[in-house]
Amino acid sequence: MSFFSRISGFLGEVRDEVKKVVFPSRSETLGSTVVVIVFVLILGVYLSLVDTLWFNLVGKAIR
């Protein structure tokens, strides 16, 4: 096979695979986004509390 026929075959396969892609609906995207934002906020608060606790414990241990 020539170089150009292999490229053409590859691009045809790419086009066939892209046709199979199913994008989420607007409500699914919104729901997933809300879950991610809530999780990040909870994790941020948790890590902040743990960091503060360790900072205080190490500060007391050094003194």
C-alpha distance (Angstrom), angle and dihedral (degrees) to the residues before:
residue distance angle dihedral
M1 . . .
S2 3.75 . .
F3 3.77 123.6 .
F4 3.81 93.5 -108.5
S5 3.79 94.7 48.4
R6 3.82 90.0 52.5
I7 3.81 90.5 50.6
S8 3.78 90.4 47.8
G9 3.81 90.8 50.4
F10 3.79 91.4 47.9
L11 3.81 92.8 50.4
G12 3.81 90.1 48.4
E13 3.80 89.9 54.1
V14 3.82 90.5 47.8
R15 3.80 90.3 52.3
D16 3.82 90.8 50.2
E17 3.82 91.5 50.8
V18 3.82 93.4 47.3
K19 3.81 89.0 55.0
K20 3.82 88.3 60.4
V21 3.81 93.6 57.5
V22 3.80 114.6 113.2
F23 3.79 114.7 -160.0
P24 3.82 120.1 -151.3
S25 3.77 120.1 -106.8
R26 3.79 121.7 -107.9
S27 3.82 92.0 -102.5
E28 3.82 92.5 49.9
T29 3.80 90.7 50.1
L30 3.80 91.9 48.0
G31 3.81 92.1 47.9
S32 3.80 92.7 49.8
T33 3.79 91.4 47.4
V34 3.80 91.9 52.3
V35 3.81 91.2 49.6
V36 3.81 91.6 51.1
I37 3.82 93.5 47.5
V38 3.82 92.8 48.5
F39 3.81 91.4 47.2
V40 3.81 92.0 49.7
L41 3.81 91.4 49.4
I42 3.82 92.6 49.4
L43 3.80 91.8 46.7
G44 3.81 90.9 47.8
V45 3.80 92.2 52.9
Y46 3.80 91.4 46.4
L47 3.81 93.6 49.7
S48 3.79 90.6 46.3
L49 3.80 91.1 53.7
V50 3.81 93.0 46.7
D51 3.81 91.0 47.5
T52 3.80 91.9 50.5
L53 3.80 91.3 47.9
W54 3.81 93.2 50.6
F55 3.80 91.7 44.3
N56 3.81 90.6 55.0
L57 3.82 94.1 43.7
V58 3.79 93.6 49.3
G59 3.82 90.6 44.6
K60 3.81 90.8 54.4
A61 3.81 92.2 45.1
I62 3.81 91.9 53.0
R63 3.82 93.8 51.3
